[in-house]
Structure formats: C-alpha cells, structure tokens
Amino acid sequence: MSTKSAKAASYQEHKKNRFSRGSGIGGGPGRDRDRGHLSPVATRSSFSGIGGGGSFTNLIHDDYRPLMDELKDTYRRKIRPLETTYNFEGFHSAPLSDSDIEAKPMVLLLGQYSTGKTTFIKHLTECDYPGSHIGVEPTTDKFVAVMNGVESRVIPGNAAAVTADMPFRGLNKFGQAFLTRFQVAQCPSPLLENMTLIDTPGILAGNKQRVERGYDFTKTIEWFAERADLILLFFDSHKLDISDEFKSSIYALKGHEEKVRVILNKSDMVNQQQLMRVYGALMWSLGKVIQTPEVMRVYLGSFWVNRPPNAFEDCRSLLDAEQEDLIKDLRDLPRNAAIRKVNEIVKRARLAKVHAYIIGHLKKEMPTVFGKASRQQELIRDLDKEFLRVQQVHGVPEGDFPNVEKFRQSLRAYKFESFSKVKEPIMSIVEEALSIDLPKLMRRFPQGNPLLEQAQKNPFLIPESLSQLSPGGEIPPSYWHFSSVDKASSMPVFMSLHPVEGRINGSTAKPYLMSTGLSMEVLAKVWTLADWDSNGYLDENEFAVAMHLIRAIENGGGEGVLPETLPHSMIPFAH
C-alpha cells in the first residue's frame, strides 16, 4: 500500500472513530468532481453523535415542550394583539405561527458557487439529499430546506409554504417567482432530527444573476437570517473574492452578527505557509464588508466525503481541532436555539412596542378635519424628528427604533388617520410579558445541554447531581468559577430589564428577583455578593453571577450554601 493510500485509510478510520455512535447511515454513490472533490464511493462514517441518538421531537417533549407551550401562549395572548392592532406586519414581519416558534434549529449556508456548501451537507448527513448535485460549475440553483423524513422525497415550494407544520408560510410574500425556486428535501439522518439545513444557490459575480432571478435575493436572505440559529459563510481557499451580490447578502445579515460563523473550506488544498497567507487575505476581505469591532469566528475546515489524494497533511491536527469546535457549535444548537427563541420574541416585543408608540404618535399629530394630506407629507419628511419626540416622551432607547428610511418608505402606503391611538391596556400587557412572564420563563430552562454525555455536564446544574452535594451543603469547587456561569441563559433576562448604559439598578431588578420566591434577607446577600464593585448596579456579568448564586440555593444547596464573600475566581478577568 502506498504512503498516501495508507494515510487516506488512516483518516477514514480516524473519522469513523470520532463521529460514530452506533451504526452509520450508508451514503449513496458519490459524484466525481474535477479536482477530486468527491471520490467514487461515499464514506459510511456516522454523524449521529450530533443527534445524540435521539430525535429533536423527543428532546423538546422531555425538556422544553412545556416551556415552548408557555412561550407560544404568552406570545398569542400578550404580544400578538399589539402587532395586529398597529399593523406590525406591514412594516416589519408577519405574526409568528406556532410552527415558527416550535421549529427545529435552522442553519443557513451562504457562499459563492463551488465553495462546498452542498458537500458540507453531505459530509454531515452522509446521504445525498433528493435533488442535490455537486460539481465545479454552479449547481444548486434553488433554496433547499434539508429536513428529516422517514424516506427521501422532495416537497415543492408552493406545497411547503402552505403546510401548517413547516415554518415556511412566511415565504408566500415573495410570490410565485421565488416559490418555484424553493423546495424541501427530506431524507433520513440522525443529524436532521435535531436541525434543518438551508442550502442556497451559489452566488455568482456580475449583474446577470440579479436581473434574471425574478425575486429579491437579498430580501429572501434577510427572511431566512431572521429565523436561522446559525449562519455559515463559506469560502474556498482558492476563492476569497466577495462579489457584489455576496456583499449585499452579507449586509442583509446586519443585526444577526452573533449568529454568523465563517468556514474557510478546503484548507488542506494549500500547505501550511500558504494557509497562513490565505487566512490573512480572508480576514482582510471580511474586514472591508463586515463593519463590526469584533473579530468574526472563522473555522478552518476541509469537509470532504472522501479526502482527495493530493491533500496536504501538515495542518491536519489544526483542521481536526477546528472541526471539533464546529461540531460542538452544532451540538449546542437545540438548547441554544430554544433560549434564542425567547430572546427573539423579547426583541420582537420591544420592537412592536416602539412601533406602536410611533404609529400612535403619528395618529395624534394628524389634524381632525382639514389639511390631512399635507400634514402627513410633513410628518413623513421630518420622520427622524418625530422619532426623537417619541423617544423623549416615552423614554425609549435610541437603539430600539427601526431604520428611518425603511420606515419612511413603508409609511407612504398608508393614511395616517386610519392608524390606532396608543392604548394603554395593550401596552401594559406587553410590558407585563417583558418584565415578568418571559424572565420567569427563562429561569425555568433546564440547566446543562441534554445532547452532551453525562460526564460532560456540570455536576451541579443537573438534577441528578444533587446527590453529589456533601452533607454540609457544599458545592463542587468548580462551581465557584466564572467559567461555570451560564451567562447565555441570563442575558435575555438581563436585556428584558432594559439596562441603561449596560447596568440595572436595584429598583429595576427587584420585581424579577422577588419572583424567585427567596426571602428578602437571602436576596440582599445575593445582591451584595454579586455587586462586587459595590456601586449599587449590576452589569451583565454581575447579574449572571447573581442568577448563578440563586440556582445554587434552588438546586438543593439551601441558603447556607452562599459564601461569606464572593470567591475571587467568580469575578471575570480578575484571575
């Protein structure tokens, strides 16, 4: 056996050992591709480890189903009436359906043609989804939602958009031109039991593609990005340029930057020195398009079904480590997606509240009898000034307002005299949902990721670990370290309390903390410990630590579990 053949065999065995749990799912025959992207026979290694051996439906039923039902009920009773009263749909998006809230986590794949998006899906699912094709030329010409099913089949876009138990009814607004270029591909795969993958058309350079699509590609990307839980931007190690349409698609992701990850695919087709230069060139290109102060997470990957014989091996350990990190992100999706649904509804409710204030203000500014048309044009022209007045009257943060120009364009389709005035009962119900119902719901989310192995879970946060507490109520030392704080689950609660300059005061936090049912004396001690700089405010880290202390009491430690002084290791950046 040649050296390269031995390395290839070793790689396949290594991949099988890393990702298999139980029997694999057989991959169908691969398609030959120039440059050896796929070899004749697909690998049979299983990615069922991401699925955890169980379905997402069971996961929702066991851990999150009651919480999702309560979330749907809160939205229907307290938030949706505000949206319908003030025509939120005409300016932003249609009301959420139950299928939107219940939907599995969605992963959106974006990239220029031949960067490996479809191959990445095959690499994960280990099967060709119906209608897939792989080649060096642009091959995927549709938006394809790859979902789990008992058998392989294709559901056309028009049928998928009217199916009540699929989260695609909102796509009807893009019309027939788009729906004929959209389909749902179902195939049996453990991975797809836990998420939905959205394959998109490969983006080309030039204007021809934009002119001939027949639908607004960028608006469609915005729709999927709003609902996606993870957005993967694909680049090829030999294709780092960003075309105009790809740039427009990246701009459409504004407001969802926390979901975006970048994959530099086929990284083993260059040697170590070249890879360093390619990575630097990619970061330079992204820096010109993505205007954020944070550095975007880039995964170096090489997602082949069968690795080609001309692949370089000098960075293999690095690529394996990067792939492990990406798989961890995918494994975390179901739990993180459930929390994100609450977070998105909080964001939506806050936007709907501001929208209602704007609409009510414009209604109030209209004359009773004469001069309605001229007054409406004046209000539209000076909309930025009217936003400022709404901000001053209602104390709304500037960051909660919609884009002025887009809102101005939407207003031209309406007569202001038909708008509704601000109705305090509806507004107070929404405020109750934001300040009481949704924060209380967040606190009830299960701790620990159900998809992790038992040994990987925090021994304190899961119910089974309560037996591990010592008779004196002591908690494992690892619990008293900031790295064990579940900041991801506390952040939506913190943001729902409307922090000012990144902090909340005692009067703002008191109603929520009182809802825990703990005594005033205990909460006073929790506040003293969490407010480690003793300034009378809690920032996001201090609030996360306060919730961490409360969980220690609630999970069986009792009031005596609280330390006399906060351990130094609980203060971030101080150790």
C-alpha positions as CSV (number, residue, x, y, z in Angstrom):
1,M,0.0,0.0,0.0
2,S,1.4,3.4,-0.9
3,T,2.0,6.1,1.7
4,K,-0.9,8.3,0.5
5,S,-3.2,5.3,0.5
6,A,-2.2,4.4,4.0
7,K,-2.8,7.9,5.1
8,A,-6.2,8.0,3.5
9,A,-7.2,4.7,5.1
10,S,-6.0,6.0,8.5
11,Y,-8.0,9.2,8.0
12,Q,-11.3,7.3,7.3
13,E,-10.8,5.1,10.4
14,H,-10.0,8.2,12.5
15,K,-13.1,10.0,11.2
16,K,-15.3,6.9,11.8
17,N,-14.0,6.6,15.4
18,R,-14.5,10.3,16.2
19,F,-18.1,10.6,14.9
20,S,-19.7,7.2,15.0
21,R,-22.2,6.2,17.8
22,G,-23.9,3.0,16.8
23,S,-24.5,2.1,13.2
24,G,-23.8,4.5,10.5
25,I,-26.1,5.6,7.7
26,G,-25.0,4.5,4.4
27,G,-24.0,7.2,1.9
28,G,-25.1,6.8,-1.7
29,P,-22.7,6.8,-4.5
30,G,-20.7,10.0,-4.7
31,R,-20.3,12.2,-7.8
32,D,-17.0,12.6,-9.4
33,R,-15.8,16.2,-9.4
34,D,-12.9,17.9,-11.1
35,R,-10.0,18.4,-8.6
36,G,-11.1,15.3,-6.7
37,H,-13.7,16.9,-4.5
38,L,-15.7,13.7,-4.2
39,S,-14.3,10.2,-4.8
40,P,-16.5,7.4,-6.4
41,V,-17.7,5.9,-3.1
42,A,-19.0,7.9,-0.2
43,T,-17.8,7.3,3.4
44,R,-20.1,5.5,5.8
45,S,-19.0,7.2,9.0
46,S,-21.9,8.3,11.1
47,F,-22.6,11.8,12.4
48,S,-25.3,10.5,14.7
49,G,-23.2,11.9,17.6
50,I,-24.6,15.3,16.8
51,G,-28.1,13.9,17.0
52,G,-27.3,12.3,20.3
53,G,-29.0,9.1,19.3
54,G,-32.5,10.6,19.8
55,S,-34.9,12.9,18.0
56,F,-35.3,16.6,18.4
57,T,-39.0,16.0,18.9
58,N,-38.3,13.8,22.0
59,L,-35.8,16.4,23.3
60,I,-38.5,19.2,23.0
61,H,-41.1,17.0,24.6
62,D,-39.0,16.0,27.6
63,D,-37.1,19.2,28.4
64,Y,-38.5,22.1,26.5
65,R,-42.0,21.3,25.4
66,P,-43.8,22.8,28.5
67,L,-41.7,25.9,28.2
68,M,-42.3,26.3,24.4
69,D,-46.1,25.9,25.0
70,E,-45.9,28.6,27.6
71,L,-43.9,30.8,25.2
72,K,-46.5,30.3,22.5
73,D,-49.3,31.2,24.9
74,T,-47.5,34.3,26.1
75,Y,-46.9,35.5,22.6
76,R,-50.5,34.8,21.4
77,R,-52.2,36.5,24.4
78,K,-49.9,39.4,25.2
79,I,-47.7,40.3,22.2
80,R,-49.6,39.4,19.0
81,P,-52.6,41.6,19.8
82,L,-50.2,44.6,19.9
83,E,-48.8,43.6,16.5
84,T,-52.2,43.2,14.8
85,T,-53.6,46.4,16.4
86,Y,-50.7,48.6,14.9
87,N,-50.1,46.7,11.7
88,F,-46.7,45.5,12.6
89,E,-46.7,43.1,9.6
90,G,-46.9,46.0,7.1
91,F,-43.7,47.5,8.4
92,H,-41.7,44.5,9.7
93,S,-42.8,40.9,9.5
94,A,-45.9,38.7,9.8
95,P,-47.1,37.4,13.2
96,L,-45.4,34.3,14.3
97,S,-47.2,31.0,14.0
98,D,-46.9,28.0,16.3
99,S,-44.8,26.3,13.7
100,D,-42.4,29.3,13.7
101,I,-41.9,29.0,17.5
102,E,-41.7,25.2,17.5
103,A,-39.3,25.0,14.5
104,K,-36.1,23.0,14.9
105,P,-32.9,25.0,14.9
106,M,-32.1,26.3,11.4
107,V,-28.6,26.5,9.9
108,L,-28.3,28.8,6.9
109,L,-25.4,28.1,4.4
110,L,-24.3,31.0,2.3
111,G,-21.4,31.3,-0.2
112,Q,-20.3,31.7,-3.7
113,Y,-20.5,28.8,-6.2
114,S,-18.3,25.8,-5.7
115,T,-17.2,26.6,-2.1
116,G,-18.5,23.3,-0.8
117,K,-22.0,24.1,0.7
118,T,-23.8,21.0,-0.7
119,T,-20.7,18.8,0.0
120,F,-20.7,20.1,3.6
121,I,-24.3,18.9,4.0
122,K,-23.5,15.5,2.5
123,H,-20.5,15.3,4.9
124,L,-22.8,15.8,7.9
125,T,-25.8,13.8,6.8
126,E,-23.9,11.1,5.0
127,C,-26.5,10.9,2.3
128,D,-27.4,12.8,-1.0
129,Y,-30.5,14.8,-0.3
130,P,-33.0,14.5,-3.1
131,G,-32.2,16.8,-6.0
132,S,-28.7,17.6,-4.8
133,H,-25.8,17.8,-7.3
134,I,-22.2,18.6,-6.8
135,G,-19.8,20.0,-9.4
136,V,-17.2,22.7,-10.1
137,E,-19.9,24.6,-12.0
138,P,-22.8,26.4,-10.2
139,T,-25.1,23.5,-9.5
140,T,-27.5,24.4,-6.6
141,D,-30.0,26.8,-8.3
142,K,-32.7,26.7,-5.6
143,F,-33.1,27.4,-1.9
144,V,-33.4,23.9,-0.4
145,A,-34.5,23.2,3.1
146,V,-32.9,19.9,4.0
147,M,-35.1,18.2,6.7
148,N,-35.5,14.9,8.3
149,G,-38.0,12.4,6.9
150,V,-38.8,8.7,7.0
151,E,-38.0,8.4,3.3
152,S,-36.2,10.6,0.7
153,R,-38.6,12.9,-1.1
154,V,-39.0,16.4,-2.4
155,I,-41.8,18.8,-1.4
156,P,-42.2,21.7,-3.9
157,G,-42.1,25.2,-2.6
158,N,-45.7,26.1,-3.1
159,A,-46.8,23.0,-1.1
160,A,-44.2,23.6,1.7
161,A,-45.3,27.2,2.1
162,V,-48.9,26.2,2.9
163,T,-48.0,23.2,5.2
164,A,-49.1,24.2,8.7
165,D,-46.4,22.2,10.5
166,M,-43.5,23.7,8.5
167,P,-42.0,27.1,9.3
168,F,-42.1,28.4,5.8
169,R,-45.6,30.0,5.5
170,G,-44.0,33.5,5.6
171,L,-42.3,32.8,2.2
172,N,-45.6,33.3,0.5
173,K,-44.9,37.0,0.5
174,F,-42.1,36.5,-2.1
175,G,-44.6,35.2,-4.6
176,Q,-44.6,32.5,-7.3
177,A,-41.2,33.6,-8.7
178,F,-39.5,32.6,-5.5
179,L,-41.6,29.6,-4.6
180,T,-40.7,27.8,-7.8
181,R,-37.1,28.2,-6.8
182,F,-37.6,26.8,-3.3
183,Q,-38.1,23.2,-2.2
184,V,-37.9,21.0,0.9
185,A,-35.8,17.9,0.6
186,Q,-36.4,15.2,3.2
187,C,-34.1,12.3,3.9
188,P,-33.5,10.1,7.0
189,S,-30.5,11.3,9.0
190,P,-29.8,11.5,12.8
191,L,-28.3,15.0,12.3
192,L,-31.6,16.2,10.7
193,E,-33.6,15.0,13.7
194,N,-32.1,18.0,15.5
195,M,-31.9,20.7,12.9
196,T,-32.8,21.9,9.5
197,L,-30.1,22.9,7.0
198,I,-30.8,25.6,4.3
199,D,-28.8,25.2,1.2
200,T,-28.7,28.3,-1.0
201,P,-27.8,29.0,-4.6
202,G,-24.2,29.6,-5.3
203,I,-23.6,33.3,-5.7
204,L,-22.0,34.5,-8.9
205,A,-20.3,37.7,-9.8
206,G,-21.9,40.2,-12.2
207,N,-25.5,41.6,-12.8
208,K,-26.9,38.8,-14.9
209,Q,-27.9,36.7,-11.9
210,R,-29.6,39.5,-10.1
211,V,-31.6,40.6,-13.2
212,E,-32.8,37.1,-14.1
213,R,-33.7,35.7,-10.6
214,G,-37.3,37.2,-10.7
215,Y,-37.3,37.7,-6.9
216,D,-35.4,39.8,-4.4
217,F,-32.5,37.5,-3.4
218,T,-31.3,39.9,-0.6
219,K,-34.8,40.1,1.0
220,T,-35.0,36.4,0.9
221,I,-31.7,36.1,2.7
222,E,-33.0,38.6,5.3
223,W,-36.1,36.4,5.9
224,F,-34.0,33.2,6.5
225,A,-31.4,35.1,8.5
226,E,-34.0,36.3,10.9
227,R,-35.2,32.8,11.6
228,A,-31.8,31.0,11.5
229,D,-30.0,30.0,14.6
230,L,-26.6,29.7,12.9
231,I,-25.4,31.3,9.7
232,L,-22.3,29.8,7.9
233,L,-20.5,31.8,5.3
234,F,-18.4,29.6,3.0
235,F,-15.2,30.5,1.4
236,D,-12.8,28.4,-0.7
237,S,-9.1,28.5,0.0
238,H,-8.7,29.3,-3.7
239,K,-11.7,31.6,-3.9
240,L,-11.6,34.5,-1.5
241,D,-13.2,37.3,-3.6
242,I,-16.5,38.7,-2.4
243,S,-18.8,39.5,-5.4
244,D,-21.3,42.4,-5.3
245,E,-24.3,40.1,-4.6
246,F,-22.4,38.2,-1.9
247,K,-21.6,41.6,-0.3
248,S,-25.3,42.5,-0.4
249,S,-26.2,39.2,1.2
250,I,-23.7,39.8,4.0
251,Y,-25.1,43.3,4.5
252,A,-28.5,41.7,4.8
253,L,-27.2,39.8,7.9
254,K,-26.9,43.1,9.9
255,G,-28.5,42.7,13.3
256,H,-27.7,39.0,13.3
257,E,-23.9,39.1,13.6
258,E,-23.9,36.9,16.7
259,K,-25.2,34.0,14.6
260,V,-22.6,34.3,11.8
261,R,-19.6,32.0,11.5
262,V,-17.2,31.7,8.6
263,I,-15.8,28.5,7.2
264,L,-12.6,28.5,5.1
265,N,-13.2,25.3,3.3
266,K,-10.7,23.0,1.5
267,S,-8.0,24.3,3.8
268,D,-5.9,21.2,3.2
269,M,-5.6,22.0,-0.5
270,V,-2.8,24.5,0.4
271,N,0.3,24.0,2.5
272,Q,0.9,25.5,6.0
273,Q,2.6,28.6,4.7
274,Q,0.0,29.2,2.0
275,L,-2.8,28.7,4.5
276,M,-1.4,31.4,6.8
277,R,-1.5,33.8,3.8
278,V,-4.9,32.7,2.7
279,Y,-6.3,33.2,6.2
280,G,-4.9,36.7,6.4
281,A,-6.3,37.6,3.0
282,L,-9.7,36.3,4.1
283,M,-9.7,38.4,7.2
284,W,-8.7,41.5,5.2
285,S,-11.6,40.9,2.7
286,L,-14.2,40.3,5.5
287,G,-13.0,43.5,7.3
288,K,-14.0,45.6,4.3
289,V,-17.5,44.1,4.3
290,I,-18.4,43.4,7.9
291,Q,-18.3,46.6,9.8
292,T,-18.1,45.3,13.4
293,P,-15.4,45.9,16.1
294,E,-15.4,42.2,17.0
295,V,-13.4,39.6,15.1
296,M,-15.6,37.1,13.4
297,R,-15.1,33.4,14.2
298,V,-13.5,31.6,11.3
299,Y,-13.3,27.8,11.2
300,L,-10.6,26.3,9.1
301,G,-12.1,23.2,7.6
302,S,-11.8,20.5,5.0
303,F,-15.2,18.9,4.6
304,W,-14.8,16.1,2.2
305,V,-16.8,12.9,2.0
306,N,-13.5,11.2,0.8
307,R,-10.3,13.2,1.1
308,P,-8.5,13.6,-2.2
309,P,-5.1,12.1,-2.5
310,N,-3.4,15.4,-3.2
311,A,-4.4,17.0,0.2
312,F,-1.7,18.4,2.4
313,E,-1.2,16.9,5.8
314,D,1.0,19.5,7.6
315,C,-2.0,21.2,9.2
316,R,-4.1,18.1,9.9
317,S,-4.2,18.4,13.7
318,L,-5.2,22.1,13.4
319,L,-8.0,21.2,11.0
320,D,-9.2,18.4,13.2
321,A,-9.4,20.7,16.2
322,E,-11.3,23.4,14.2
323,Q,-13.8,20.7,13.0
324,E,-14.3,19.6,16.6
325,D,-15.2,23.2,17.6
326,L,-17.7,23.5,14.7
327,I,-19.3,20.2,15.7
328,K,-19.6,21.5,19.3
329,D,-21.5,24.5,17.9
330,L,-23.9,22.2,16.1
331,R,-24.4,20.0,19.1
332,D,-25.2,23.1,21.2
333,L,-27.8,24.3,18.7
334,P,-31.0,22.6,20.1
335,R,-30.6,24.1,23.6
336,N,-29.2,27.4,22.5
337,A,-32.0,27.7,19.9
338,A,-34.7,27.2,22.5
339,I,-33.2,30.1,24.5
340,R,-32.7,32.2,21.4
341,K,-36.5,31.8,20.6
342,V,-37.2,33.5,23.9
343,N,-34.6,36.1,23.1
344,E,-36.0,36.8,19.6
345,I,-39.5,37.2,21.0
346,V,-38.2,39.7,23.6
347,K,-36.6,41.6,20.7
348,R,-39.7,41.4,18.7
349,A,-41.9,42.6,21.6
350,R,-39.7,45.6,22.2
351,L,-39.7,46.5,18.5
352,A,-43.5,46.1,18.4
353,K,-43.9,48.4,21.4
354,V,-41.8,51.1,19.8
355,H,-43.7,50.6,16.6
356,A,-47.0,51.2,18.5
357,Y,-45.6,54.4,20.1
358,I,-44.6,55.7,16.6
359,I,-47.9,54.8,15.0
360,G,-49.9,56.3,17.9
361,H,-47.8,59.5,17.8
362,L,-48.4,59.9,14.0
363,K,-52.1,59.4,14.6
364,K,-52.1,62.0,17.3
365,E,-50.3,64.6,15.1
366,M,-52.9,64.4,12.4
367,P,-55.5,67.2,12.1
368,T,-59.1,66.4,12.7
369,V,-60.7,67.8,9.5
370,F,-58.6,69.8,7.1
371,G,-55.0,69.6,5.8
372,K,-54.6,65.9,6.4
373,A,-52.6,65.1,3.2
374,S,-50.2,68.0,3.6
375,R,-49.7,67.2,7.3
376,Q,-49.0,63.5,6.5
377,Q,-46.3,64.5,4.0
378,E,-44.7,66.8,6.5
379,L,-44.6,64.1,9.1
380,I,-43.0,61.7,6.6
381,R,-40.4,64.3,5.6
382,D,-39.5,65.0,9.2
383,L,-39.7,61.4,10.5
384,D,-36.3,61.5,12.1
385,K,-37.5,64.4,14.3
386,E,-40.7,62.6,15.1
387,F,-38.7,59.6,16.3
388,L,-36.8,61.9,18.6
389,R,-40.1,63.2,20.0
390,V,-41.3,59.7,20.6
391,Q,-38.0,58.9,22.3
392,Q,-38.3,61.8,24.6
393,V,-42.0,61.3,25.5
394,H,-41.8,57.6,26.2
395,G,-38.2,57.1,27.3
396,V,-37.5,54.6,24.5
397,P,-33.8,53.8,23.9
398,E,-32.5,55.1,20.6
399,G,-31.3,51.6,19.6
400,D,-34.8,50.2,19.7
401,F,-36.0,52.4,16.8
402,P,-36.3,50.9,13.3
403,N,-34.4,52.2,10.3
404,V,-35.8,55.7,9.5
405,E,-35.5,55.4,5.7
406,K,-37.2,52.0,5.5
407,F,-39.9,53.1,7.9
408,R,-40.5,56.2,5.8
409,Q,-40.9,54.1,2.6
410,S,-43.5,51.9,4.3
411,L,-45.5,54.8,5.7
412,R,-46.2,56.1,2.2
413,A,-48.6,53.2,1.6
414,Y,-50.9,54.2,4.5
415,K,-53.3,57.0,5.5
416,F,-52.3,58.2,9.0
417,E,-55.9,59.0,10.0
418,S,-56.6,55.2,9.9
419,F,-53.9,54.4,12.5
420,S,-54.8,53.5,16.0
421,K,-54.0,55.6,19.0
422,V,-51.8,54.3,21.8
423,K,-54.0,52.0,24.0
424,E,-52.5,51.7,27.5
425,P,-54.2,48.4,28.4
426,I,-52.5,46.7,25.4
427,M,-49.2,48.3,26.2
428,S,-49.3,47.3,29.8
429,I,-49.9,43.7,28.9
430,V,-46.9,43.7,26.7
431,E,-44.8,45.3,29.4
432,E,-46.0,42.6,31.8
433,A,-44.8,39.9,29.3
434,L,-41.4,41.6,29.1
435,S,-40.8,42.3,32.8
436,I,-42.4,39.2,34.4
437,D,-43.6,36.4,32.1
438,L,-40.6,36.0,29.8
439,P,-37.9,36.5,32.5
440,K,-39.7,33.9,34.7
441,L,-39.8,31.5,31.7
442,M,-36.0,31.9,31.1
443,R,-35.3,31.0,34.7
444,R,-37.1,27.7,34.2
445,F,-34.9,26.5,31.3
446,P,-33.1,23.2,32.1
447,Q,-29.5,23.6,33.0
448,G,-26.9,21.7,31.1
449,N,-27.0,20.6,27.4
450,P,-29.1,17.4,27.0
451,L,-27.0,16.4,24.0
452,L,-23.8,16.1,26.0
453,E,-22.6,13.0,27.5
454,Q,-23.3,12.7,31.2
455,A,-19.7,13.1,32.2
456,Q,-19.5,16.3,30.2
457,K,-22.4,18.0,32.1
458,N,-21.8,20.3,35.0
459,P,-22.2,18.1,38.1
460,F,-24.1,20.8,40.0
461,L,-26.6,22.2,37.4
462,I,-28.4,19.0,36.5
463,P,-30.9,17.3,38.9
464,E,-29.0,14.0,39.1
465,S,-26.1,15.9,40.6
466,L,-27.9,16.9,43.7
467,S,-27.0,13.7,45.4
468,Q,-23.3,14.6,44.9
469,L,-23.6,17.5,47.4
470,S,-21.9,16.8,50.6
471,P,-23.9,16.6,53.9
472,G,-22.9,20.1,54.8
473,G,-24.4,21.5,51.6
474,E,-21.1,22.2,50.0
475,I,-20.8,22.5,46.2
476,P,-18.0,21.2,44.0
477,P,-15.2,23.8,43.8
478,S,-15.6,24.1,40.0
479,Y,-19.0,25.8,40.6
480,W,-17.3,28.8,42.2
481,H,-15.6,29.8,39.0
482,F,-16.9,32.3,36.5
483,S,-16.4,29.8,33.6
484,S,-19.3,27.7,35.1
485,V,-21.7,30.6,35.0
486,D,-24.4,30.1,32.4
487,K,-24.3,33.7,31.0
488,A,-26.1,32.7,27.8
489,S,-29.3,32.0,29.6
490,S,-29.2,35.1,31.9
491,M,-28.5,37.6,29.1
492,P,-32.1,37.6,27.6
493,V,-33.4,38.2,31.1
494,F,-30.9,41.0,31.7
495,M,-31.8,42.7,28.4
496,S,-35.5,42.4,29.1
497,L,-34.9,44.6,32.2
498,H,-33.8,47.4,29.9
499,P,-30.3,48.2,31.2
500,V,-29.1,51.8,31.0
501,E,-25.5,52.1,29.9
502,G,-25.1,48.3,30.4
503,R,-26.3,48.3,34.0
504,I,-29.6,47.8,36.0
505,N,-30.3,49.3,39.4
506,G,-32.0,47.7,42.4
507,S,-35.5,49.0,41.8
508,T,-35.3,47.6,38.2
509,A,-34.1,44.2,39.3
510,K,-36.2,43.8,42.4
511,P,-39.5,42.6,40.8
512,Y,-37.7,39.8,38.9
513,L,-35.5,38.8,41.9
514,M,-38.6,38.7,44.1
515,S,-40.3,36.3,41.7
516,T,-37.7,33.7,42.7
517,G,-39.6,33.2,46.0
518,L,-36.4,33.7,48.1
519,S,-36.6,35.8,51.3
520,M,-35.6,39.5,51.4
521,E,-32.6,38.6,53.6
522,V,-31.3,36.0,51.2
523,L,-31.8,38.2,48.1
524,A,-30.0,41.0,50.0
525,K,-27.0,38.7,50.5
526,V,-27.1,37.6,46.8
527,W,-27.1,41.3,45.7
528,T,-24.2,42.1,48.0
529,L,-22.1,39.2,46.7
530,A,-22.9,39.9,43.0
531,D,-22.3,43.6,43.2
532,W,-18.6,43.1,43.8
533,D,-17.7,46.7,43.0
534,S,-20.4,48.0,45.5
535,N,-21.7,50.7,43.1
536,G,-25.4,49.8,43.6
537,Y,-25.7,48.5,40.0
538,L,-25.4,45.1,38.3
539,D,-23.8,44.8,34.8
540,E,-24.3,41.7,32.6
541,N,-21.6,39.7,34.4
542,E,-22.7,40.6,37.9
543,F,-26.3,39.8,37.0
544,A,-25.2,36.4,35.6
545,V,-23.4,35.7,38.9
546,A,-26.5,36.7,40.9
547,M,-28.5,34.1,38.9
548,H,-25.8,31.6,39.4
549,L,-26.0,32.0,43.2
550,I,-29.8,31.8,43.2
551,R,-29.6,28.5,41.3
552,A,-27.2,27.1,43.9
553,I,-29.9,27.7,46.5
554,E,-32.7,26.4,44.4
555,N,-30.9,23.2,43.4
556,G,-30.7,21.9,46.9
557,G,-27.8,23.8,48.5
558,G,-30.1,25.9,50.7
559,E,-29.5,29.4,52.0
560,G,-26.4,28.3,53.8
561,V,-24.6,27.5,50.6
562,L,-23.8,31.1,49.9
563,P,-20.2,32.1,50.8
564,E,-19.5,34.9,53.2
565,T,-17.5,36.7,50.5
566,L,-17.6,36.1,46.7
567,P,-14.7,33.9,45.6
568,H,-12.1,35.7,43.6
569,S,-12.5,33.1,40.8
570,M,-16.1,34.3,40.3
571,I,-15.0,37.7,39.1
572,P,-14.2,37.6,35.4
573,F,-10.8,39.0,34.2
574,A,-9.6,39.0,37.9
575,H,-8.0,35.6,37.9
